[in-house]
Amino acid sequence: MGTIRENYQMMFTSYPDLVTIKQLTKMLGIGVTLAYRLVKNNTIPALKVGREYKIPKRNVIAYLTNQN
């Protein structure tokens, strides 16, 4: 696999730079419970804004490519 920057330019181009839990479930093909677990355990680092999590797309790519 390439660098995070190279992967960032190729992966998930239709998603915004900050994604929601719902978008994360679609990106990874997982359920809501697992998505929350990945975020709450800091497996995929995220920001909590108000009541919602905002996940930087680069963190999702790093998780998938094991570069985090």
C-alpha positions as CSV (number, residue, x, y, z in Angstrom):
1,M,0.0,0.0,0.0
2,G,1.1,3.6,-0.5
3,T,1.5,6.4,1.9
4,I,-1.5,7.8,3.8
5,R,-1.4,10.8,1.4
6,E,-1.5,8.6,-1.7
7,N,-4.3,6.5,-0.2
8,Y,-6.2,9.6,0.8
9,Q,-6.2,10.8,-2.8
10,M,-7.6,7.4,-4.0
11,M,-9.9,6.1,-1.3
12,F,-13.4,7.4,-0.4
13,T,-13.2,10.4,-2.7
14,S,-17.0,10.8,-2.5
15,Y,-16.9,11.3,1.3
16,P,-16.1,14.6,3.1
17,D,-12.9,15.1,5.1
18,L,-14.9,14.6,8.3
19,V,-17.4,11.8,8.3
20,T,-20.2,10.8,10.7
21,I,-20.8,7.4,12.4
22,K,-23.4,6.7,9.7
23,Q,-21.0,7.4,6.9
24,L,-18.3,5.3,8.7
25,T,-20.6,2.3,8.7
26,K,-21.1,2.6,4.9
27,M,-17.4,3.2,4.3
28,L,-16.4,0.0,6.2
29,G,-19.5,-2.1,5.7
30,I,-20.0,-2.5,9.4
31,G,-22.9,-2.0,11.9
32,V,-23.5,1.0,14.1
33,T,-22.5,-0.8,17.3
34,L,-19.1,-1.7,15.9
35,A,-18.6,1.8,14.5
36,Y,-19.2,3.3,17.9
37,R,-16.9,0.8,19.5
38,L,-14.0,1.6,17.1
39,V,-14.4,5.3,17.9
40,K,-15.0,5.0,21.6
41,N,-11.9,2.7,22.0
42,N,-9.9,5.2,20.0
43,T,-9.1,2.5,17.5
44,I,-10.2,5.1,14.9
45,P,-9.5,8.5,16.5
46,A,-12.5,10.9,16.3
47,L,-13.6,14.2,17.6
48,K,-16.8,14.6,19.6
49,V,-18.7,17.7,18.5
50,G,-21.8,18.3,20.6
51,R,-23.5,15.0,20.6
52,E,-22.0,13.6,17.4
53,Y,-18.7,12.1,16.5
54,K,-16.7,13.5,13.6
55,I,-14.2,11.2,12.2
56,P,-11.4,12.5,10.0
57,K,-11.4,10.5,6.8
58,R,-7.6,10.2,7.0
59,N,-8.0,8.2,10.3
60,V,-10.4,5.8,8.6
61,I,-7.8,5.3,5.8
62,A,-5.0,4.9,8.3
63,Y,-7.1,2.2,10.2
64,L,-7.7,0.3,6.9
65,T,-4.1,0.4,5.9
66,N,-2.8,-0.3,9.4
67,Q,-0.7,2.9,9.4
68,N,-2.2,4.4,12.5
